[in-house]
Amino acid sequence: MSCGEPHETDCSEVLDHLYEFLDHEMPDSDCTKFEVHFEECSPCLEKYGLEQAVKKLVKRCCGQDDVPSDLRSKVMGRIDLIRSGQAVPEQDVTATESGQPTAAKE
């Protein structure tokens, strides 16, 4: 996605790190670069607005649900695998309530 105009910060960089921006998980200097980019690039601004709306909807609808304590580490591990270009397993071994491992599809 791009508006076809050159930018100091490339559209692909902005879109690759959009959730870090939305979640305030990046340095202020990077946030400033992204804000400047959004002022210049309407397709990226539109994508930002859409993702921001989705996050608000999920928070409103699912914000009260209990999250398993190890979920964040599992999700971050998957993200790291994807970013590194490694194959992501389609099946994951998880423990059942009885403590016996079983293969579970995701």
N, C-alpha and C positions, 0 to 999 in steps of 0.2 A: 504494500500500500504506500502510495506516495502522491503528492500533489504535482510532481514533476519538476519542482523547483529545488535548487540546491539549498541545503541547510547546514549550519555549523554542526548540528547533531543529526546524524542520519536517521531516517524514519525507522529502519530496521532495529537500530539500537534502542530507540524509544519504545517500540512495540515489544522488543525482547525483555525489557525491564519495566513494563507498564505496571505490573502488580507490585513491584517493589516501590514504585512511585505512589501508587494508590494506598499502599499500606504504610507509607512513611518509613520505609526501611532502607533509605539511601541517604548519603550525605547531602547537606543543604546545597552545596555547590552543584551537585547533579540535579537536584530538584529544580534549581534555577534554570539550568540548561533545558530541562524538559518543559518548564513553563514557557520559556522563550520559543521553543519549538512549537508548542501548541498554539501560540499566538500567530505563528507563521504558516502553519500547516493544518488546513481544515479537515482533511481525511483522518489525521492522527487525533485531532481534537474530537472528532465524531466518535472514533474508536474509544478514546478515553471516557467520553460521556456515557457510552454504552456500557463499558465495563464497570464504571462507577455505579450506574443504575443497577446492574446485576448484583454487585456486591451489597448494595443497600437492600435489595429484595431478598437476597439470601439471608442477610442478617435479621431482617424483619421476620421472615418465615421460619428460620432455623436457629435463631440466636439463643433460644432458651434450651436447646438440646444439649445433653451431656456428651462430651467428646471423650473417647477412650484416651487414656493418658499417653499411650505410645503412638497415637495417630500422627502427630506432628513429625516425629522422627522418621516414621515410615514414608510419609509424603515427601519430606525433604530428601530422603535417600533415593526415592524414585526420581525426583527432579534432578538430583546430582547425576544419576545414571543417564538420564536423557540428555542433559547438557554435555556430558562427556562423550556422548555418541555411542555408549555401550548398549548392548541389547537389553531390553527390559523383559524380564520373565513374564509369561502370560499367566502362570500359576504361582501361587505363593503358599508355602506351608504354614498353616496356622494351628494353634492348639484348640481343641474342642473343650467343652465344659468338663469333660472327664479327664482332660489332661493328655489325651492321645492325639498326636499330630494327624492332620488330614489335609489332603490337597483341596484347595478352594479356588474356584474360578473368580476372577475379578470382573 
